[in-house]
Amino acid sequence: MKKTVLLSAIIFFWTAAATGAAPMRAPLDDGMQEYPFPDSLAIVTDTLGQATLTAVRRTEIIPSQTLRGEQLKRLGSNSVTDALRYFSGVQIKDYGGIGGLKTINVRSLGSQHVGVFYDGIQIGNAQNGTVDLGKFSLDNMEAVSVYNGQKSDIFQSAKDFASAAAFYMTSRRPVFTDKNYNFNFKIRTGSFDLIDGSFTWDHKISESISTSVNAEVMNTSGRYKFRYSKTGPDGGGYDTTEVRRNGDVFSIRAEAAVFGKIRGGDWDAKIYFYNSDRGYPGAAVKEDYGISLLNEDRQKDRNIFLQSSLTQTVSKSYSYRFRAKYSNDYMNYVMPPESTVQPMDNHYWQQELYFTTSHLFSPFYFWHINISADLQWNSLDAKGSDMFNANFIQPRRITGLAALATSFNLDCGLDLQASLLYTYVHDMGKRKDIEPAKDKNIFAPAAVVSYRPWKKTDLTFRAFYKKIFRMPTFNDLYYVQAGSRNLKPEYTDQYDLGIAYRKGFAKGVFAGIEASADGYYNTVKDKIIATPTSNQLVWTMVNLGYVEIRGVDVSLAPSFRFGEVGITARLSYTFQKAQDFTEEKKGGDFGPGVEDHYGDQIPYVPVHSGSAVLNCTYRTWSLNYSFIYTGERWMLGGNIPVNYIQPWYTSDLSLAKTFSLPHGMELGAALDVNNIFDQQYEVVKWYPMPGTNFRLTLSLSF
Amino acid sequence: MRRKTGFIRICAATAIMLVVFSCRKPDYILPGEEIVINPWDSISGDIRGFFLLNEGNMGSNKASLDYYGYEDGTYHRNIYGERNPNEVKDLGDVGNDLKIYGGKLWAVINCSNYVEVMDASTAEHLSKIAIPNCRYVAFNDGYAYVSAYAGPVEIATDARIGFVAKIDTASLRIVDSCIVGYQPEEMAVVGNKLYVANSGGYRAPDYDSTISVINLDTFEEMYKINVGINLDKIEPDNYGNLYVSSRGDHYTIQSKTFIIDTRTDRVTDTLDLLPNSSMALAGDSLFVISSEYNYITGRNEISYAIWNTATKSIVTRNFIKDGMENQIRIPYGIAVNRSSGEFFVTDAKDYVSPGTLHCFTLDGRWKWAVTTGDIPAHIVFTTHSLK
């Protein structure tokens, strides 16, 4: 581990020097020695001081919540969403099992307001605006980070400014020690008949060019037992155990990348391929088991994207970056005629072309200006039921974004940032006989302030304001028998005030501490919601909702050392009052018989939630315990007893050990046991989660 | 030694945390709720109360049963669970029809694929009958007829044709079945014929447009009457006519009402100006509510009409006389108390929140309202008080 830290430091300094990175204020100035945290603490909050292999840092004045490297592995996570559960202010919607849809929601703004970025470029889904994070493996991931508002590093694309919160996934960049290659083979097996194999091959072609190839195949039956039991008010009750079926997944993922270095910068190019076939088990509602008519829906996905990036620091006062992406996604959803509901075989094709350029000017060492411009083209084609074919517009969308941002990093410890984003959206239809939505022209501002009053004490005060919107998706606007092309964008306003503190000790049992607390107030206006019309099959979309969110996120991460034993802990807690103040929720003047749900907590957002992670390392051993708590919530339809959902809390354990083999080979073994107390719980009502499950991982690297 | 204490501390901390957070309440079946809504109410004729079936949005497993008693003017919300604690997962997913026959209360639970049979005086479970994708129930001469979407899969079209199951109301067993059209909805019995409205709703835009006529002696489909697309509700009047609703296609074809003469089994009238989501007959007055969305205009048109079945003419286009219709978002269910003449309109609101039941006097003035379950829809009056 020491080696890695040292290497990281070297590479970090190299990058910093090469890019002429401007004022690296904050911890690193104090030197690495003062932060003798084990590498794993780097996960706590992504602090400026931590040496990062992955990105060029430039005065990111509000740190993100990040998990990286070793710590990611130790959490024994299946997918990136499992890791995200440890962040404060983040809610994960999980429909259960390995194959169930998983989406991220930050500070209750709605999952469509969270931009999901992979290696710096947003993963789009013009169709429904959400990204299924269950499809992203942690196998090739170096870091996952969540930013509230936006990344407070102004040198970024206009898209980085364009969402209310952002989730960044950063894939591994190869690091070479004394060889010019790295190999890693990994095999995982465990509950749900899981079998997963992956390999990575890194190759150093020259000092400035290297390649990396990573591929993974996964198969699971997705079967697990779940139990519903209830007691009657006057005795009696029921207790039923069922098996989740049709939750199988087969997926193949392959990535290949080339990384290059040039004078004062670097470039990379990457191709990503994902293919999967899965079943959708559906809601575990009451069914008559006398007849075999269960949910048999199937979904096939195929995602391909190519992306490339070039960053160069030309001089002390000028840097630029270009990025481009093309993605091509296919999805097939089938409801076979044998199932109880409507037979359906729908095919969707999405394409996206994206280009961005950012330019950073630094007239003085304390003043930076960034100008970025993005251009994006999206298309959605669909083929399926006759209804679809008869009334579907086949939308195309051109989005132009421009961002102007500036930052002042003053010597007195004050950092100021302001940005303005301009967005232009133009929709067209391939079908000329159906009218598309009108053009949109929108300006949206953001401002960030950070103040560190004392040089010697790492105590920072921070605040931000951001106004941003999400465009109605293609489904919102054009979905057959639901869409409404008159929709306006959905706006969010965010106000945040916070404080962060860090301290490390070179000697003694107490190795260091990191702590932060934020209070926030958000509003969501013109929230796009589905509203029914005349029957259960015919819905439409309207700008109706208004939500106010008041919250507090707190995190605390102390670390200890007892001789060779290192212990790090991370505790996080979130309080959120997310209230629905939509006018339609008012009861009306009908007397006491009619209830009022105005001001109720919105569905699926707990008032209290938190997590605790405890990690112990001893030589080549590592033991990780994690605890997640999600308080009581309500399903759709108001805070009444019938909508109540129980709190849930799970404990996961993972034990890992690495063995050194001859010829510099290393064997790793890890055992994860999740939900050790076999709690039966639901994240989404009627989508039961698995009880105790385990996983064994073996890896060989050389 | 120091190392050891460290581990002990971790274990202690872990244990404390577990204790602190272990605050899950035991999971109880919810008791029903009683709301005294109109204590001055009284029994009129032999009608002592009514049951209301809330559909619950698909996938939410929130079908629920409410009861209102005229005796004490009390509304009992969500009574099924407390009266039937041993029934797994309550009433189920999407309650689609509710009827009383021979002292038994029949509830058709669409997405849970079964028909629940209860004692009409206690709402206690008697039996359940598995029928895939069942929709509506009708009765005649000791038999129940249940329409269902999920008949055999047709090879030629790869679609599933509907059927009607015949159930012996004494043994509560399916004794026969008969294939009808696509996605059959409501049924009506006139003489010895069963009329089944076929919607073909899942085959849009290739809707079904027929009514299947079944001979109840042989339980075989005699023929189909061609009526109009997307048929849904069917209501016999006192003159041998059937009123049939067509939901239209939500684009260019509007919702309307057809009249069929059951002596000739032909369409005699097409009422283009009577859009129809749901209807209820009281004497010669046919109450027709309509909530029709159009994707081209993006508008939802709502109407509350009364049609005179004797004169075949419109009585009123708005049977709510005090402006209360402005406070109803999505009129969904309609029922008329044939003894007192008071009528009920349910508001399904946004489908995912509890709805509202509105009671109106004979002359169309608002009387009282109460919060129901999600998507209040089907009302059946009872001559037995709920024990």
Interface residues (C-beta under 8 A of the other chain):
Chain A: Y228 S229 K230 T231 G232 P233 D234 G235 G236 G237 Y238 T240 G282 A283 V285 K286 E287 D288 G290 I291 L293 P337 E338 T340 V341 Q342 P343 S385 D386 M387 A390 N391 Q481 S484 R485 N486 V509 I529 T531 P532 T533 S534 N535 Q536 L537 V538 T540 F560 F562 G563 E564 V565 I567 E584 K585 G587 G588 D589 F590 G591 P592 G593 V594 E595 H597 A612 L614 C616 Y618 Y625 F627 Y629 M635 L636 G637 G638 I640 P641 V642 Q646 P647 W648 Y649 S651 Q679 K685 W686
Chain B: R2 R3 T5 G6 F7 I10 A13 T14 M17 L18 F21 S22 C23 R24 K25 P26 D27 Y28 I29 L30 P31 I35 I37 E55 N57 M58 G59 S60 N61 K62 S64 Y75 N78 G81 E82 P85 N86 E87 V88 K89 D90 L91 G92 D93 V94 I109 C111 S112 N113 Y114 K128 A130 I131 P132 N133 Y149 A150 V153 D158 A159 R160 G201 Y202 R203 A204 P205 D206 R247 H250 Y251 S255 S277 S290 S291 E292 Y293 Y295 G298 N300 Q327 R329 I330 A348 K349 D350 Y351 V352 S353 P354 T356 H358 W368 A369 V370 T371 G373 D374 I375
